[in-house]
Amino acid sequence: MDVSRFLIVLGLAIVAAGLLWPFLARTGLGRLPGDIVIERENFTLYLPLMSGLLISVVLSALLWLLAR
């Protein structure tokens, strides 16, 4: 795959994620039990471990199905 095609697909994926963000926020994605949030006075650390794992599993299954 050449670089220009890769960049176009990457850009479209980013646009799609941006358009779907309000819907995903309503589903609770990003606030799952395994997501870590540490809030201090001038500092907030957010580690979406379970959200990332869930997205990874869903995308892996989807890509596996499309490759078959």
Phi and psi in degrees as a GROMACS rama.xvg file:
@    title "Ramachandran Plot"
@    xaxis  label "Phi"
@    yaxis  label "Psi"
@TYPE xy
-79.051  165.085  ASP-2
-65.4837  -39.7478  VAL-3
-63.7638  -41.1369  SER-4
-65.6448  -40.2261  ARG-5
-60.935  -44.4815  PHE-6
-66.339  -36.0871  LEU-7
-65.6017  -45.3827  ILE-8
-64.3911  -41.1  VAL-9
-62.5283  -42.9064  LEU-10
-62.4473  -42.5287  GLY-11
-64.752  -36.8634  LEU-12
-65.9791  -38.6107  ALA-13
-67.5804  -41.0029  ILE-14
-63.3669  -42.9641  VAL-15
-62.723  -41.5778  ALA-16
-64.0554  -39.1181  ALA-17
-65.5048  -38.4165  GLY-18
-71.7784  -32.3569  LEU-19
-85.6575  -8.10616  LEU-20
-57.4847  -46.2009  TRP-21
-59.6141  -38.1291  PRO-22
-66.8752  -43.303  PHE-23
-66.3641  -33.4411  LEU-24
-66.3554  -34.1094  ALA-25
-72.9415  -22.8305  ARG-26
-79.2387  -11.4366  THR-27
97.3966  0.515458  GLY-28
-65.136  127.025  LEU-29
105.507  -9.63638  GLY-30
-130.031  33.7289  ARG-31
-76.423  162.751  LEU-32
-58.1502  -27.3734  PRO-33
-91.2773  -1.2844  GLY-34
-77.4471  134.894  ASP-35
-105.889  128.465  ILE-36
-128.525  121.542  VAL-37
-116.631  116.637  ILE-38
-114.558  126.19  GLU-39
-119.699  -175.214  ARG-40
-59.2072  -51.0586  GLU-41
-119.588  25.1455  ASN-42
-152.47  135.925  PHE-43
-133.511  125.622  THR-44
-113.419  124.981  LEU-45
-123.312  118.254  TYR-46
-121.13  99.1902  LEU-47
-82.31  69.9889  PRO-48
-65.7537  -52.8451  LEU-49
-71.1042  -35.013  MET-50
-64.1211  -43.6778  SER-51
-63.8572  -40.2011  GLY-52
-65.2282  -42.3732  LEU-53
-64.4335  -44.6764  LEU-54
-62.4091  -40.6858  ILE-55
-62.943  -43.2653  SER-56
-65.6497  -43.4257  VAL-57
-64.7463  -46.1426  VAL-58
-65.5965  -38.0512  LEU-59
-63.4759  -43.3212  SER-60
-66.0328  -40.8895  ALA-61
-64.6214  -44.7412  LEU-62
-67.0086  -34.5615  LEU-63
-65.2115  -41.9207  TRP-64
-66.5193  -38.4578  LEU-65
-70.5543  -27.7033  LEU-66
-78.2099  -17.9388  ALA-67
